[in-house]
Amino acid sequence: MPDRRSFLAGSVVLPALTAATLDGGGRDAMVATDLANYIGFGSKQAGGAGDNAGGEWLAAELEKLGFAIQRQSFQTPYFEPTRAELIAGEAKAAVWPQPIVIQTGADGMSGPLVRVDGAGKADGELAGAIALVDLPSGRWSTALAKPIRAPITAAFAGGAKAVVAITNGPTGKIIALNADGRQPMFAGPVALIAPADAQPFLDAARSRASATLHITGKGGHRPAFNFIGRIDRGKKRWLAVSTPRSGWYGCAGERGPGVAAWLWLARWASKAVQDHDLAFVCNTGHEYEYLGASEALKEIAPKPADTRFWLHLGANVAARDWHDISGSPLPSPDTQRYLSASPSLLPVAREAFAGLAGYEAPYSTDTLTAGELTEIVAAGYKPAAGVFGIHRYHHVAEDDARCVHAPNVIAASAAFQSFVERVLAG
C-alpha cells in the first residue's frame, strides 16, 4: 500500500505555501497535500481515531483561514470485532459484521447452510438455517437498497437464524454497506462475505452442510462530531459548502477527493469571496445513512432563506478508473460520478464542467439526487448542487491511495471553483 510520502512524490512537487496562494500552481500543490493528509488518517469510521483526527485537522485548517468553528456532538453506533468468521467443515473465511451489529454469542450460531438468491428464493428449508444470500452483482453502497434488504429480510421471515450475504461486485472483495444508524435493520445477526471467499460455502449449501457463524466484539455508541466553519461578513446571504469525512475504511477514493476539493474551496473563498457569508460544513456519521448530515441540517446549518447557494461534495468526486481484465489502475477518473444541480444552474454547470468525464452531463435535482444532497434539497436549499457516485473500490478495504490520482482531484477542484464563481456572479 503506498504511504503518504510516496503518494506525494508521485503527485506533484510541493513548494512552501500559504493560504493566500490562489494561483493555479499553489492550488495544485495544496490540493495534492490535503488529499494525502486525509488518506494518512487511516480508517474513517465515525467517532473513531481516524475520523476524529481528520475532523480536528480540517477544523484547524479552517481556523487558520479565519473561520469561526462550531462543533456539534452526537452519538454514533460502533462495533469493534474480536471474532468475525464463517466456518463450514474445512472452509473458513473472514466476514464483516453488518451494523447495527447483532452478535452471535461466544459459541457462535450454527445451522445448515441454505442458499438464497437475489430475489429471496431459498434452495431449501430455512427454519433454523444460516442463510447464504447470493446478492445480485453491483456497485453496492447501502443495505437499505431493495435488492439487498429484501432477500435478507425474506430469509429471516422464512425462519433463518442468521444471514451471511455475498456482496458480489467488481473487486471480488467485501463491500461494506451503509446502515440505519438508529436501530438494527434485521431480525438476527447479519454478516457480509467476499465473493472471492464464497465458493466453498456455496458448495456446502448444496448439501445443507452445517456451518457456524461467529460475530463477537465490543459495540454500542460513542461520541462523534460535525463542525461548521463560518465567516460572517454581515451580507445575510450564505455560500454553503459541505462534505462528509467518514466511512467504513480508509475512504481514499470515496471521501478523499471531496475533502480536498472542499478544503481548497474554503482556502479560496476565504480570500476571494467577499460579498457572501461563508458556511463550510463537515459531517461525520455518513455510513449510518447520513446520520451526521441530518443532525447538521437540524442545528448548525444556515437557514434555507438565508442561503444563496449550497454545494455538496459527496462520494467519488474524482476517484480513478481501473481496467477490469488486468486489474490495473488508470490515470483517468472513474466516470460513475454524478453532478446534480437545480434546474436554473444546469447551463452554468455544463459550462464549468465541460470535458470532465461524468460531470459534463449534469442532472436536474428535480429528477436525480442521492446521499446527503437529497436531504439538502428536501430541506429547501435552492439553488443547490452536489456530487455523488460509486467508484470501483467504494466501501472496500482496499480503497487506498492507489484509488486516487492527484491531477484528477486538482481538475475537479478547479472546476468546482469555476462553478461557484459563475453561480455567485449570476
Summary of the structure (lengths in Angstrom):
residues: 426
radius of gyration: 22.2
end to end distance: 44.9
largest distance: 71.4
contacts: 1569
relative contact order: 0.16
helix: 31%
strand: 28%
